[in-house]
Amino acid sequence: MATFTKRKTGWKTDVRRKGWLTVSKTFRLKSDAEDWARGIEDEMQRGGYIDRRPAAAMILNDALDLYLSEVTLTKGSSARSDREPGRTKALREALGEYALAAITPKLVSQIA
């Protein structure tokens, strides 16, 4: 169920549903908040809701840095090739400043 709270900055919307984490967002217009909440509730009802906020907050360059510093340490002999600068250079140049949530198959096909 969604709740709407009037704030100075607009309408704070909280969507709470059993079995899901609470999702919140603020909108300038109440009608936008209601539309968004209805969409989130529908996705949760169908079991297809995915929280994209972490992906929207991280750019590809940061994700690659995190991968190279944390994941490759747990790998065996393939870790050396992952850390080679040329392996990620093309990705960094073409998509490095994009948020992970913004990287789509269409975008990738345009740079390939």
C-alpha positions, 0 to 999 in steps of 0.5 A: 500500500502506498502512503503520500506525505506532503513535504516542502519539496513535494510529495514523499511516497512510500510503497509498503508491501508484505514480503518487499522492502519499503520503497520511497521517492519524492515527487513535485506533483501528487499525481506523479507520485500516485502514478509511480506508486501504482506502477511499483505496486503492480510490479510487486504484485506480479513479482517482477519488481527490481530495485534499480536505485543501486544501479542508478547510483553507480557508474560503470567506472566505479563498478569496474574498479570495485570488481578489479579490487575485490572480485579478482582477488578471489579468482585464480589464474584468470585474475591477471588477465582481468587486471590488464588495462586493455581488458576494460579500456574500451568499456571505460572509454565508451560507457564509463560515465554511464550509470549501470541502470542506463546501460541498455543492449541498444546503447551497447550495440551503438558503440560496438 
